[in-house]
Amino acid sequence: MPRPAGLLERLAVLIATAFGIGYAPLAPGTVASLVTAVFLGFVPFSRGGLVAFLVVVVVVGTWAAHVAERVIGGKDPGAIVIDEVAGMTLSVVAFPLTSEVLAVGLALFRVFDVLKPPPARESQRITGGVGVMIDDLIAGLYVLALIALSRSLIAWP
């Protein structure tokens, strides 16, 4: 991997790799999703605070992924995991952050992130930071909808 030249490039890579989590030797996307679920479970976010966190992760993460993709090289390199942070957060943003919601959100998010049902797979054709982030946000929306449906039908999780 080429070394980032300037401070902004270094910062972008740091953010895009979720402070180095993206360098996990096995399944960095899963590790980032798990760390995000644990983080969300421990930080006492208000609903507005959680929404603000999601917006910041999406906006700053899109910029960081765009820059880091160029620095690291390749289209959506595995070390960029800020998209998993955004997608996992979106999966549970509307619900109380109980251990059940986080566990179901994590499991379903990983399934949808790996399977990439339409239009997630097609969205990967988009270049730059938006292309990195969009498929995980779509996966997060699928999970959000499934959890909402489950909560309305059987009051779980």
CORUR-V236405 format. One record per pair of residues at least 4 apart in sequence whose ideal C-beta (glycine too) atoms are under 8 Angstrom apart, sorted by the first residue. I is the first residue (numbers start at 0). J is the second residue. D is the distance in Angstrom with one decimal. If there is no record, write none. Layout:
i;j;d
I;J;D
I;J;D
This chain:
i;j;d
0;70;7.6
0;71;5.3
0;72;6.8
0;78;7.8
1;70;6.4
1;71;7.7
1;72;6.8
3;8;3.4
3;9;4.5
3;11;7.4
3;12;5.4
3;70;4.9
4;8;5.6
5;9;7.0
6;10;6.2
7;11;6.2
7;66;7.1
8;12;6.5
8;66;6.0
8;67;8.0
8;70;5.3
9;13;6.3
10;14;6.3
10;63;7.6
11;15;5.9
11;62;6.9
11;63;4.3
11;65;7.8
11;66;3.6
11;67;5.0
11;70;7.0
12;16;6.0
12;63;7.6
12;66;7.5
12;67;4.7
12;70;5.6
12;71;6.9
13;18;6.0
13;19;7.4
13;63;8.0
14;18;7.7
14;59;6.2
14;60;6.6
14;63;3.8
14;67;7.7
14;81;6.1
15;21;7.1
15;60;7.1
15;63;4.2
15;64;5.0
15;66;7.4
15;67;3.5
15;68;7.8
15;71;8.0
15;78;7.6
15;79;4.6
15;80;7.6
15;81;5.0
16;20;6.4
16;21;3.5
16;22;6.2
16;67;7.1
16;78;5.2
16;79;6.5
16;80;6.3
16;81;7.5
17;21;5.9
17;31;5.1
17;34;7.2
17;35;8.0
17;80;4.9
17;81;5.7
17;83;7.6
17;84;5.6
20;27;6.6
20;30;5.8
20;31;4.8
20;34;5.7
20;80;5.7
21;27;4.8
21;31;6.6
21;77;7.0
21;78;3.9
21;79;6.0
21;80;4.1
22;27;6.9
22;78;5.8
23;27;4.3
23;30;4.2
23;31;7.7
25;30;7.7
26;30;6.0
27;31;6.1
27;77;5.6
27;78;6.5
27;80;5.4
28;32;6.4
28;77;7.2
28;80;5.8
28;83;4.9
28;109;7.9
28;112;6.6
29;33;6.2
29;109;6.0
30;34;6.2
30;80;7.6
31;35;6.2
31;80;3.6
31;81;7.9
31;83;4.1
31;84;6.0
31;87;7.8
32;36;6.5
32;83;4.8
32;84;7.9
32;86;7.7
32;87;4.7
32;105;5.9
32;108;5.9
32;109;6.0
32;112;7.5
33;37;6.5
33;105;6.5
34;38;6.1
35;39;6.2
35;83;6.7
35;84;4.9
35;87;4.2
35;88;6.3
36;40;6.4
36;87;6.1
36;91;8.0
36;101;4.6
36;102;7.5
36;104;6.8
36;105;4.5
37;41;6.4
38;42;6.0
39;44;7.2
39;49;7.6
39;87;7.6
39;88;6.7
39;91;6.6
39;96;5.3
39;101;6.2
40;96;5.9
40;98;6.5
40;101;5.2
44;48;4.3
44;49;4.0
44;52;6.5
44;96;7.0
45;49;7.0
46;50;6.5
47;51;6.2
48;52;6.3
49;53;6.5
49;88;7.4
49;92;5.8
49;96;7.6
50;54;6.4
50;92;6.4
51;55;6.3
52;56;6.3
52;88;6.7
53;57;6.2
53;85;6.9
53;88;4.8
53;89;6.1
53;92;5.5
54;58;6.1
55;59;5.6
56;60;5.0
56;81;6.8
56;84;5.5
56;85;4.8
56;88;6.2
57;61;6.2
57;85;5.1
57;132;6.6
57;136;7.1
58;62;7.0
59;63;6.0
60;64;5.9
60;81;3.8
60;82;6.8
60;84;6.8
60;85;5.5
60;128;7.5
60;132;6.2
61;65;6.4
61;128;4.0
61;129;6.0
61;131;7.6
61;132;5.2
62;66;6.6
62;128;6.1
63;67;5.7
63;81;5.9
63;128;7.2
64;68;6.0
64;75;8.0
64;79;5.3
64;81;5.8
64;82;6.5
64;127;7.7
64;128;4.0
64;131;3.9
64;132;6.1
65;69;7.4
65;127;4.6
65;128;3.1
65;129;7.7
65;131;7.4
66;70;6.3
66;128;7.7
67;71;5.5
67;76;7.9
67;78;7.8
67;79;5.5
68;72;7.9
68;73;7.2
68;74;7.0
68;75;6.8
68;76;6.7
68;79;6.6
68;127;6.9
68;128;7.0
68;131;6.3
71;76;4.7
71;78;5.9
71;79;7.0
72;76;6.7
74;126;7.6
74;130;7.5
75;79;6.4
75;82;8.0
75;123;7.1
75;130;6.8
75;131;4.9
79;131;5.8
80;84;6.7
81;85;6.5
81;131;7.9
81;132;7.6
82;86;6.1
82;131;5.3
82;132;4.8
82;134;7.5
82;135;4.0
82;136;7.7
83;87;5.9
83;108;8.0
83;112;7.0
83;135;5.9
84;88;6.3
85;89;6.3
85;132;6.0
85;135;6.0
85;136;6.1
85;139;7.1
86;90;6.5
86;108;6.0
86;112;6.4
86;135;3.3
86;136;5.7
86;138;5.2
86;139;3.9
87;91;7.3
87;104;6.8
87;105;6.7
87;108;5.3
87;139;6.8
88;92;6.0
88;139;7.3
89;136;5.9
89;139;3.2
89;140;6.5
89;142;7.8
89;143;6.2
90;104;4.2
90;105;7.9
90;107;7.0
90;108;4.7
90;138;7.8
90;139;4.6
90;142;3.9
90;143;5.6
90;146;7.2
91;96;6.3
91;100;5.5
91;101;6.2
91;104;4.2
91;142;7.8
91;143;7.5
91;146;7.2
92;143;7.0
93;143;6.3
93;146;8.0
93;147;6.8
94;100;4.8
94;104;7.9
94;146;6.2
94;147;7.9
94;150;7.2
94;156;8.0
95;100;6.3
96;100;6.2
96;101;6.1
97;101;6.9
97;156;6.9
98;102;6.0
99;103;6.2
99;155;7.3
99;156;3.8
100;104;5.8
100;146;6.8
100;156;4.9
101;105;6.1
102;106;6.4
102;156;7.5
103;107;6.0
103;146;6.3
103;149;7.8
103;156;4.6
104;108;5.8
104;142;5.8
104;146;6.4
105;109;6.5
106;110;6.7
107;111;6.2
107;141;7.7
107;142;4.4
107;145;6.0
107;146;7.4
108;112;5.8
108;138;6.0
108;139;6.4
108;142;5.0
109;113;6.2
110;114;6.0
111;115;7.4
111;116;6.6
111;119;7.3
111;138;3.8
111;139;7.9
111;141;4.8
111;142;5.9
112;134;7.5
112;135;6.0
112;138;4.5
115;119;4.2
115;120;4.1
115;123;7.4
115;134;5.8
115;138;7.2
116;120;7.3
116;141;6.8
117;121;6.2
118;122;5.5
118;137;6.4
119;123;7.5
119;133;7.8
119;134;4.3
119;137;4.1
119;138;5.8
119;141;7.9
120;134;7.1
122;130;7.2
122;133;4.4
122;134;5.1
122;137;6.1
123;130;6.2
123;133;7.7
123;134;5.3
124;130;7.1
125;129;5.3
125;130;3.6
125;133;5.9
126;130;5.1
127;131;7.3
128;132;6.2
129;133;5.7
132;136;5.9
133;137;6.3
134;138;6.5
135;139;6.3
136;140;6.5
137;141;6.7
138;142;6.6
139;143;6.2
140;144;6.4
141;145;6.4
142;146;6.2
143;147;6.3
144;148;6.3
145;149;6.2
146;150;6.2
146;156;6.8
147;151;6.4
148;152;6.1
149;153;6.0
149;155;6.0
149;156;6.9
150;154;6.2
150;155;6.8
150;156;7.1
